[in-house]
């Protein structure tokens, strides 16, 4: 999320969500941003649109107005939801018409990685 702020500066507003604070806080995001040298401490203090994190259950009604997002990006968490259909309904509800939702599933990524490793080991493909 911080990388998007770095790239788009004040042209973007980012709202992340976690189920609870054990899954990540703004302080965690700041620490990781510093560790990866995305920003200096001075730069972070000056950023007016640093990502926000809210805590919610994404399988239930999300606290956003209909058609309020230009982009929804879900990286490796949707597979955890017991009620994926409700999650997708909510994504569809809050996403603006003709905009983009990118949702990655951990299982798919892990299967792809496992498959590529098998190819590399069995037939010598260099990745």
N, C-alpha and C positions, 0 to 999 in steps of 0.2 A: 504494500500500500504506500509506503514511504517512497518507493522508487517511482510510482506514478506521480506523486507530488513533485519529486525532483525533476521529472521529465516535463510535466505540464504546468508547474509552478502554480500561480493563483487562478488558473483557468479551470480548475477541477476541485470538486468537493468529494471527499471519500468518507463513506460510513461503513465501517466493518462491524461484524457482529460475532460474538462468541456466546456459547451457552452460559458460561460463568467466567469469573476472573481467573480461575485456574487454567483456562485455555488461552489466556493472554490479556494484557492490559496495555494502555498507552505507554506506560513506563517501559514495558517489555519491548514495544515497538521502537521507542526512542533508543533504548540500549542496543538493539540489533542494528538500527540505522547508524549509530555511532561505530559499532564494531565493524560494519561493512563499509565504513567511510562514505556513506551516502551524504551525510551532513556532519558538520562540526557542531559542538555544543552551542556555539554562538548562533549558527544558522538555525538550529532547531528552535531556539528561543524567539527568533524573529519570524518564524513561519506562522502566518495567520490561519492557514487552512490545513494544518497538520491533521491527518486522519482522526476521526472519532471512532470509538468502539462502543457499541451498545450491547447489552446482554439480554438475550431472548432465546426462546425455543422456536427455531425456524420452521418447525412442523405445524405451528399454529398461526393464526392471523398475525401478519406482520404490522407493526405500528406506522405504516406509511400510507399516503394517499394513493389512490389509483393512478396509474401512469405517471409516476414521479421519478423514475430512473432512466437514464440514457444507456446505462450499461450495468449488467449484473454479472459478477464474476465469482464463481464458487469453486474453490480449489480443494479437492480431496476431503470434503466433509459431507456431501450429499449421501454418500453410501452409508453413513451412520444413521440416517433418519429412518425410523420405522415406517413413517407415513410419507413416502416420497411423493405420492400423488398430491397431497395437500401442499407440500413444498412447491411443486411445480405449478400448481394453481396460483399460489401466492406470487411466485416469480412472474407469472403471466399477468397477474392483476397489477403489480406495481411497475412493470416495465412499460415504457412509452411505446406506442404503436410503431412498428417497423424498426425498433432498436434491437440491441443484441444482448443475449444471455449466454455466457460461456460457463458451462458446468462440467467439471472434470470429476471422474469417478476414480477413486484410489485403486479399486480392484483392476480396472482397465490398465492403468499405468503400471501396476505391479505385474500383471500378466504380460504386458508388452516387454517390460524389462526382463522378466523371466524367459520369455520367448527369445529375445535378442541374445541373452546370455547362453541359452542352449545352442543357438545358431553359431555363436562365436566359438563355443567349446567343441561342438561336434563337427562343424565343417570349416572352421578356421576363418570365419569372416572377421575382419578387423573393424571394430566400431570406434 
